[in-house]
Amino acid sequence: MDNLHSELGILKLEVKKLLEENQRYSLENEQLRKVLKREAEATASASSISDNPAELHEGGENIDIVGEGYDNLARLYHEGFHICNVYYGHLRTEGDCLFCLSFLNK
């Protein structure tokens, strides 16, 4: 009976890891679809972009991209993932994380 109980515990941990991995891949797939859609739209509208250097950064990217990394981290946190250096990428199962919140408030 003890062996069966320990095997069940191991199986539960494995199912939890697989569910976290599935969620992570689903989010990654969704993000990749958004990037692909954005690139397709950018390619379609490339002829309408102004050549005025005052409207572009040095790398040729639009000014409105500033802060996108912070927005992505905030979105990940609100979707239920850790963004702190301690548990980065793991699902938040026990409510808010003080490390993540302190990182967002910086």
N, C-alpha and C positions, 0 to 999 in steps of 0.2 A: 504494500500500500504506500509506503514511503517513497519507493522508487517511482511509482506512478505519479505521486504528488510532485516530486522533483521534476519529472519529465514534463508534466503539465505546466509547471512554472517556467521551464525552459521554452516550451512552445509558446506560451503567452508572451515572453520577451521577444521571441522571433517574430511573432505576429505584429507586435508593436513596432519593431524595427522596420518591417515590411510596409506597414501602414504609413509610417513617417517617410519612408523612401518614396512610396507611391505619391504622397501629397507633394513632396519636394519635386518629383518629376512632372506632376500635373502643373504645378506653378511655373516650372521652368519651360514647359511646353507652351503654356499660355503666354509667357513673356516672349518667347521666340516667335510666336505667331504675331504678336503686337509689333515686334521689331521688323519682321518681314513685311507686314502691312505698311508700316511707317516708311520703310525703304522703298517699297513699290510706289507709295504716294509721292515720296521725294523725287523719285526718278520721273514720274509722270509730270510733276510740277517743276522740274529742273529748268525748263525753258522760261518759266515766269519769274525766276529768282533774279533779283537786281544785282548788277555788277558793281554797285557802289561799295567801296571798301569801308565806309563808315558804318555800314549795317552788318558787317561780318567781323568775326574774331580773326586772329592771325591764321588759324588752321582752317578757315573758311566755314566754320560752323556758326549757326545762328546764335544770337545773344540769349535767347530764351531758354537755352539748355542749362544755364547756370543754376545750380541747386538741384539738379535732377537726381544726383546720388543720394542726397539727404531725403528727398521725396520717396525714392525707392526703398530706402531703409525704413522709413516711417510706415510705408505701405506694408512691407514685410512684417513689421512688428504688429500692426493691426490685423494682419491675416493670421497671426498666431505663432510666429517664429521668433526665436531669439536673435538679436542683432548685436549683443554684447560679445566681447572677446572670450568670455568664459564658456558660453554655450552656443556660439554662433551657428545658426542653421537648424538647431533642434526645435521641435515643437514645444510651445509653452503649454504645459498641462496643468499648472498650478496657479493660474492667474498672472498678475503683473510681475515683472522682474525688475528689481531695483537697479541692477547694472544697466539694463537696456534703457530704463527711463532716465537714468542720469546721463547716458550717452545721447539720448534724444534732446535733453534739455541743454546741452552744451551749445 
